[in-house]
Amino acid sequence: MTSPQTHGASSSTGGTDRWSPRLWALLIVLSLALFLDGLDVSMVAVALPSIGGELGLSTATLQWVISGYVLGFGGFLLLGGRTADLLGRRRVFLVALGVFALASVVGGLVDSGALLVATRFVKGIAAAFTAPTGLSILTTTFAEGRQRNRALSVYTVFGASGFSSGLLFGGLLMSLGWRWTFFFAAPFALLALVAGALLIPRDRPDARGGYDIAGAATLTATMLLLVYTVVTAPETGWGHPLTLGSFAVVAVLLALFVRVERRVSFPLVRLGILRSGTLVRANVGAVALMGSFISFQFLLTLFLQQALEQSPLQMALSLLPAGLLVAFSAPFADRLIERFGTPVLIAGGLIALSAGYLLFLRVEAEFSYLPMLLPTALLLGVGFALAFPAINVQATSGVADDEQGLAAGLVQTSAQVGGALVLAVTTALIAVDHATGEGAEGGAAGMLDQFQPGLIFVTSVALVGVVIALAPLVARRSRPRAVPEAEGPEHGAAREREPQPLG
């Protein structure tokens, strides 16, 4: 197995297997920030009915409690990652954490739907800066190869635990009131801010770069309009002129952005980075993972709460095995990556998720947890634990230090925007409002029949990710073995340019 070339000249691991307590503490701080980002995506969904009832919000307004966060997060991720490269990772990370904590407190205090949505949008923007910046701090601190894989396995398990345990925490906090689902993140964000100020090493901004104002403006506008169009399309209608017109404007803005990036001296996104097959496949994997998982989670929570009339706490406990599997997988993720490589783990994780989705199709109206839902919950935990760390390792491997923020922003943008897009299509297929569940048929049997097209769709999304992840391995095995004498040194170098563990 060929180790990737190490670009991290600034790495402080020194190539040793033993990490100092300070280095472990830094990793925990970065991981905590990612955990809070993931937690916020799924935790607030549990509180929506209570929020709507207390604040008297309409369905259209209530959906923006979630969509506002997704809009800010997905719209600014690439800008956040590149800003960290240009202005300094430590500075950007700490400022964004402070904004995240403040928005959490304000969100729990407001009594206006418009202000609540505004705080969610601001909080999403803050997460768009902490997520890629934290990942780029990690990848420039730990040397590429075994050390980085080990650090990323811990880091991404925290993120996966945030996504998978959001329903559990949301269910527990609802016993105190919906406002606590907003307050909860604030003290932990402040703790990470103080610890980060002490532990994160000072870094120098990229002195060679300039700030691409035109690229930043066109890219951010593109991402904001794309996410907005995707989350509003189920309500507006996919064939409505407003939706089609919005997609057309997105295409124009994207073309304009590409034109700008080809002409400026210091582009916001170096388009050549997209020539990396490993990075592109990692981004497709992120779409398949988060798109299918978030959509299935939506279907499952509707079924448990509406058809089976489970309380938020009961629902959270039903999914607890998935969160526990993800949480306890941290010590093994890096070893699995070294042993099998990221393509196999990404494919294996998505296959496990697909099996979990398909098993849910056999759930009957006479529901029994152990034979019907527990196998699905276990497969979800296995799938997320395998695929999530591997995707992040593959997305940032072989990338120079001054583009780590960009690579991190790309994969997280794929996860967020892909998740929003797949969820929008899923809700359109089953004709249910994704904020309140309005439109769901009564009774377990009727709801399961209604959800079947959505379940088939999310399974198909995951399986497409499997095919893309394994494509280079299949191509390599089917390629005839070349005669060694016929290969010049440049051919061997080209083959080694893409690290073996990453496919």
C-alpha positions in Angstrom: 0.0 0.0 0.0 1.5 3.3 -1.1 1.3 6.1 1.4 0.1 9.5 0.1 2.7 12.2 -0.3 2.8 14.4 2.8 2.2 18.1 2.1 1.8 19.1 5.7 5.1 20.8 6.3 3.4 22.5 9.2 2.4 19.2 10.8 3.2 19.1 14.5 2.9 15.3 14.9 6.4 14.8 13.9 5.6 11.4 12.4 5.4 9.8 15.8 2.6 7.5 17.0 2.4 9.1 20.4 0.5 12.4 20.7 1.0 14.9 23.4 -2.0 15.8 25.7 -2.0 19.2 24.1 -2.4 17.6 20.6 -5.3 15.4 21.9 -6.9 18.4 23.4 -6.7 20.3 20.1 -8.3 17.4 18.3 -11.2 17.3 20.8 -11.8 21.0 20.4 -12.0 20.7 16.6 -14.2 17.6 16.9 -16.5 19.3 19.4 -17.2 22.1 16.9 -18.0 19.5 14.1 -20.2 17.6 16.6 -22.2 20.8 17.3 -22.6 21.5 13.5 -24.0 18.0 12.9 -26.2 18.0 16.0 -27.9 21.2 15.0 -28.9 19.9 11.7 -31.0 17.1 13.1 -31.9 18.1 16.7 -34.1 21.0 16.0 -36.4 18.9 13.8 -37.8 17.2 16.9 -38.9 20.6 18.3 -40.8 21.9 15.2 -44.3 21.0 16.3 -43.8 22.7 19.7 -42.2 25.8 18.1 -45.1 26.2 15.7 -47.7 25.8 18.4 -46.1 28.3 20.8 -45.1 31.0 18.2 -48.2 30.5 16.0 -46.1 29.9 12.9 -47.5 28.8 9.6 -46.2 25.7 7.8 -44.3 27.9 5.3 -42.6 29.8 8.1 -41.9 26.8 10.2 -40.0 24.9 7.4 -37.5 27.8 7.3 -36.4 27.0 10.9 -34.6 24.1 9.3 -34.2 25.5 5.8 -32.7 28.8 7.0 -29.8 26.9 8.7 -29.3 24.8 5.6 -29.4 27.9 3.4 -26.7 29.7 5.4 -24.6 26.5 5.8 -24.7 25.3 2.2 -24.5 28.8 0.7 -21.3 29.9 2.4 -19.3 26.7 2.9 -16.9 27.2 0.0 -16.4 30.8 0.9 -15.8 29.8 4.5 -13.2 27.2 3.5 -11.3 29.6 1.2 -11.5 32.5 3.6 -9.7 30.4 6.2 -6.9 29.7 3.8 -6.6 33.4 3.0 -7.2 35.2 6.3 -5.8 32.6 8.7 -7.5 29.4 10.0 -7.2 30.2 13.8 -8.8 33.6 13.4 -11.7 32.5 11.2 -12.4 29.4 13.4 -12.6 31.4 16.7 -14.7 34.2 15.3 -17.2 31.8 13.7 -17.5 29.8 16.9 -18.3 33.0 18.8 -21.0 33.9 16.3 -22.4 30.3 16.5 -22.7 30.5 20.3 -24.3 33.9 20.2 -26.9 32.8 17.6 -27.7 29.8 19.7 -28.6 31.9 22.7 -30.6 34.4 20.7 -32.5 31.7 18.9 -33.7 30.3 22.3 -34.8 33.8 23.5 -36.8 35.2 20.5 -40.6 35.1 20.3 -40.8 36.0 16.6 -40.8 33.5 13.8 -38.9 35.9 11.5 -36.2 36.5 14.1 -35.9 32.8 14.8 -35.4 32.1 11.1 -32.8 34.9 10.9 -30.8 33.5 13.8 -30.9 30.1 12.2 -29.5 31.6 9.0 -26.7 33.4 10.8 -26.0 30.2 12.7 -25.8 28.3 9.5 -23.3 30.9 8.1 -21.2 30.5 11.3 -21.2 26.7 10.8 -20.1 27.2 7.2 -16.9 28.8 8.5 -16.2 26.5 11.4 -16.7 23.2 9.6 -14.2 23.6 6.7 -11.8 25.6 8.9 -11.7 23.0 11.6 -11.1 20.3 9.1 -8.3 22.3 7.4 -6.6 23.0 10.8 -6.6 19.3 11.5 -5.3 18.3 8.1 -2.4 20.8 8.3 -1.6 19.8 11.9 -1.4 16.0 11.4 0.9 14.5 8.8 -0.8 12.9 5.8 -1.0 9.1 6.0 -1.4 7.1 9.2 -1.4 10.1 11.6 -4.0 12.1 9.7 -6.2 9.0 9.1 -6.1 8.4 12.9 -7.0 12.0 13.7 -9.7 12.2 11.0 -11.3 8.9 12.3 -11.8 10.5 15.7 -12.8 13.9 14.2 -15.4 12.5 11.8 -16.9 10.1 14.3 -17.7 13.2 16.4 -19.4 14.7 13.3 -21.2 11.5 12.5 -22.3 11.2 16.1 -23.7 14.7 15.9 -25.9 13.8 12.9 -26.9 10.4 14.3 -27.6 11.5 17.9 -29.4 14.8 17.1 -32.8 13.1 17.5 -31.8 11.6 20.9 -30.6 14.9 22.3 -33.6 16.7 20.8 -36.0 14.2 22.4 -34.3 14.5 25.8 -34.3 18.3 25.7 -37.9 18.5 24.7 -38.8 17.5 28.3 -37.4 20.9 29.3 -39.0 22.8 26.4 -38.1 23.5 22.8 -35.9 26.5 23.6 -33.4 24.2 25.2 -32.7 22.7 21.8 -31.3 26.1 20.9 -29.6 26.9 24.2 -27.9 23.5 24.3 -25.1 24.3 21.9 -24.1 27.7 23.4 -22.0 26.6 26.4 -20.2 23.9 24.4 -19.4 26.4 21.7 -18.0 28.9 24.2 -16.0 26.1 25.8 -14.5 25.2 22.4 -13.8 28.9 21.8 -11.8 29.4 25.0 -10.0 26.1 24.6 -9.3 26.8 20.9 -7.8 30.2 21.7 -5.3 28.4 24.0 -4.6 25.4 21.8 -4.9 26.3 18.1 -1.5 27.3 16.8 -1.2 30.7 15.2 -0.9 30.4 11.4 0.0 32.8 8.7 -2.5 33.6 5.9 -1.6 32.5 2.4 0.7 35.4 1.5 0.7 34.4 -2.2 -3.1 34.7 -2.5 -5.4 37.6 -3.1 -9.1 37.9 -2.3 -11.2 37.0 -5.3 -14.2 39.4 -4.7 -15.9 38.6 -8.0 -15.5 34.9 -7.5 -16.7 35.0 -3.9 -19.8 37.1 -4.9 -20.8 34.9 -7.8 -20.2 31.6 -6.0 -22.0 32.6 -2.8 -25.0 33.9 -4.9 -25.0 30.6 -6.9 -25.0 28.5 -3.7 -27.6 30.6 -1.9 -30.0 30.5 -4.9 -29.4 26.8 -5.5 -30.2 25.9 -1.9 -33.1 28.3 -1.8 -34.6 26.8 -5.0 -34.1 23.2 -3.8 -35.8 23.7 -0.4 -38.7 25.7 -1.8 -39.3 23.6 -4.9 -41.6 21.0 -3.2 -43.9 23.7 -2.1 -43.7 25.9 -5.2 -43.7 23.0 -7.6 -40.8 21.5 -9.6 -42.3 22.5 -12.9 -43.4 26.0 -11.7 -42.0 28.8 -13.8 -40.4 30.3 -10.7 -38.6 27.1 -9.9 -37.4 26.6 -13.5 -36.4 30.3 -13.7 -34.4 30.0 -10.5 -32.5 26.9 -11.8 -31.8 28.8 -15.0 -30.3 31.8 -13.0 -28.2 29.3 -11.0 -26.8 27.9 -14.3 -26.0 31.4 -15.5 -24.3 32.4 -12.2 -22.3 29.2 -12.2 -21.1 29.8 -15.8 -20.2 33.3 -14.8 -18.3 32.0 -11.7 -16.3 29.6 -13.9 -15.4 32.4 -16.3 -14.2 34.6 -13.5 -12.1 31.8 -11.9 -10.4 31.1 -15.2 -9.4 34.8 -15.6 -8.3 35.9 -12.1 -4.8 35.5 -10.8 -5.8 34.1 -7.4 -9.1 32.2 -7.9 -11.4 31.5 -4.9 -11.7 27.9 -6.3 -8.8 26.6 -8.3 -10.7 24.6 -10.9 -7.8 22.3 -11.5 -8.5 20.7 -8.1 -11.6 19.1 -9.6 -9.3 17.0 -11.9 -8.6 14.8 -8.9 -10.7 11.7 -9.3 -10.4 10.8 -5.6 -11.7 14.2 -4.5 -14.6 14.1 -7.0 -15.6 10.6 -5.9 -15.4 11.6 -2.3 -17.8 14.5 -3.0 -20.2 12.1 -4.8 -20.0 9.8 -1.8 -20.9 12.8 0.5 -24.0 13.5 -1.6 -25.0 9.8 -1.5 -24.4 9.4 2.3 -26.0 12.6 3.6 -28.7 12.8 1.0 -30.0 9.3 1.6 -29.4 9.4 5.4 -31.2 12.7 6.1 -34.1 11.8 3.8 -34.5 8.4 5.5 -34.3 10.0 8.9 -37.1 12.3 7.9 -39.3 9.4 6.7 -38.5 7.4 9.8 -39.3 10.2 12.3 -42.6 10.9 10.6 -43.6 7.2 10.8 -42.6 6.9 14.5 -44.2 10.1 15.7 -47.3 10.1 13.5 -48.2 6.5 12.7 -46.9 5.0 15.9 -47.5 8.1 18.1 -44.2 7.8 19.8 -43.0 10.7 21.9 -39.8 12.5 20.9 -38.0 10.6 23.7 -39.3 7.2 22.6 -38.3 8.0 19.1 -34.8 9.0 20.2 -34.4 5.8 22.2 -35.5 3.7 19.2 -32.6 5.1 17.2 -30.1 5.0 20.1 -28.3 1.9 18.8 -27.3 3.7 15.6 -25.7 6.6 17.6 -23.9 4.2 19.9 -22.4 2.2 17.0 -21.0 5.4 15.5 -19.7 6.7 18.8 -17.8 3.5 19.7 -16.3 3.1 16.2 -13.6 5.8 16.7 -10.8 3.5 17.7 -11.2 1.4 14.7 -11.9 3.8 11.8 -8.2 4.6 11.0 -7.2 0.9 11.1 -10.0 0.0 8.7 -8.9 2.8 6.3 -5.3 1.6 6.4 -6.4 -2.1 5.9 -9.1 -1.7 3.2 -8.8 1.8 1.7 -11.4 4.5 1.5 -13.3 3.3 -1.6 -14.1 -0.1 0.0 -15.2 1.6 3.2 -17.3 4.2 1.4 -19.0 1.5 -0.7 -19.4 -0.8 2.3 -21.0 1.9 4.4 -23.4 2.9 1.6 -24.3 -0.8 1.1 -25.1 -1.1 4.8 -27.3 2.0 4.7 -29.1 0.7 1.6 -29.8 -2.6 3.4 -31.2 -0.7 6.3 -33.4 1.3 4.1 -34.7 -1.8 2.3 -35.3 -3.6 5.5 -37.6 -0.8 6.6 -39.8 -1.6 3.6 -40.9 -4.8 5.3 -42.2 -3.0 8.4 -45.8 -3.9 9.0 -48.7 -2.0 10.6 -48.5 -4.4 13.6 -45.1 -2.9 14.6 -42.6 -4.7 16.8 -39.3 -2.9 17.5 -36.8 -5.8 17.8 -37.5 -7.6 14.5 -38.5 -4.6 12.5 -36.6 -1.5 13.5 -33.5 -2.6 15.4 -31.8 -4.3 12.4 -32.3 -1.0 10.4 -30.9 1.1 13.3 -27.9 -1.2 13.6 -27.2 -1.0 9.8 -27.5 2.8 9.9 -24.9 3.0 12.6 -22.5 0.6 10.8 -23.0 2.4 7.5 -22.4 5.9 8.9 -19.4 4.8 10.9 -17.7 3.2 7.8 -18.5 5.8 5.2 -18.3 9.2 7.0 -14.7 9.1 8.1 -13.6 7.5 4.8 -15.2 10.2 2.7 -13.4 13.0 4.7 -10.1 11.2 4.5 -10.4 10.7 0.8 -11.5 14.3 0.1 -8.5 15.9 1.8 -5.7 13.4 0.8 -3.1 14.6 -1.5 -4.2 18.3 -1.2 -1.6 21.0 -0.5 -1.8 22.8 2.8 -2.9 26.1 1.2 -6.0 24.3 -0.4 -7.1 22.2 2.6 -9.8 24.7 3.4 -11.0 24.6 -0.1 -11.1 20.7 -0.2 -12.9 20.6 3.1 -15.4 23.2 1.9 -16.1 21.3 -1.3 -16.9 18.0 0.5 -19.0 19.6 3.1 -20.9 21.7 0.5 -21.6 18.4 -1.4 -23.0 16.9 1.9 -25.2 19.9 2.7 -26.5 20.8 -0.8 -26.7 17.2 -1.7 -28.7 16.4 1.4 -31.1 19.3 0.7 -31.6 18.2 -2.9 -32.3 14.6 -2.1 -34.6 15.5 0.7 -36.5 17.9 -1.6 -37.0 15.1 -4.2 -38.0 12.7 -1.5 -40.7 15.0 0.0 -42.0 15.6 -3.6 -42.3 11.8 -4.2 -44.3 11.3 -1.0 -46.2 14.6 -1.1 -45.5 15.4 2.6 -44.4 18.7 4.0 -40.9 18.3 5.3 -41.3 20.6 8.3 -44.6 19.5 9.8 -45.5 16.2 8.2 -48.7 17.6 6.8 -50.0 15.4 4.0 -49.0 12.1 5.5 -51.7 9.5 5.3 -53.3 8.2 8.5 -52.4 4.9 10.0 -49.2 2.9 9.8 -50.2 0.8 6.7 -51.3 3.9 4.7 -48.1 5.8 5.6 -45.8 2.9 4.7 -47.5 2.6 1.3 -47.1 6.4 0.8 -43.5 6.3 1.8 -42.5 3.4 -0.5 -41.4 5.6 -3.5 -39.3 7.8 -1.2 -37.6 4.8 0.4 -36.8 3.3 -3.1 -35.4 6.7 -4.2 -33.1 7.1 -1.1 -31.9 3.5 -1.6 -31.1 4.2 -5.2 -29.1 7.4 -4.3 -27.0 5.3 -1.9 -26.4 2.6 -4.4 -25.3 5.1 -7.0 -22.7 6.2 -4.5 -21.5 2.5 -4.2 -21.0 2.3 -7.9 -19.0 5.6 -8.1 -16.9 4.6 -5.1 -15.9 1.3 -6.6 -15.5 2.4 -10.2 -11.7 2.9 -10.1 -11.2 -0.5 -8.4 -13.3 -2.3 -11.0 -11.5 -0.4 -13.8 -8.1 -1.3 -12.4 -8.9 -5.0 -12.2 -10.4 -5.1 -15.7 -7.4 -3.3 -17.2 -4.9 -5.6 -18.9 -1.6 -5.7 -17.2 1.0 -3.6 -19.1 4.4 -4.9 -20.1 6.8 -3.2 -17.6 9.4 -2.3 -20.3 6.8 -0.4 -22.3 6.1 2.0 -19.5 8.1 5.1 -19.2 8.8 6.6 -15.7 6.1 9.2 -16.3 3.4 6.5 -16.5 4.5 5.0 -13.2 4.4 8.4 -11.6 1.0 9.1 -13.0 -0.3 5.9 -11.5 1.2 6.6 -8.1 -0.2 10.2 -8.1 -3.5 8.9 -6.8 -2.7 7.1 -3.5 -3.6 3.4 -3.3 -5.7 3.7 -0.1 -8.0 6.2 -1.8 -8.7 4.3 -5.0 
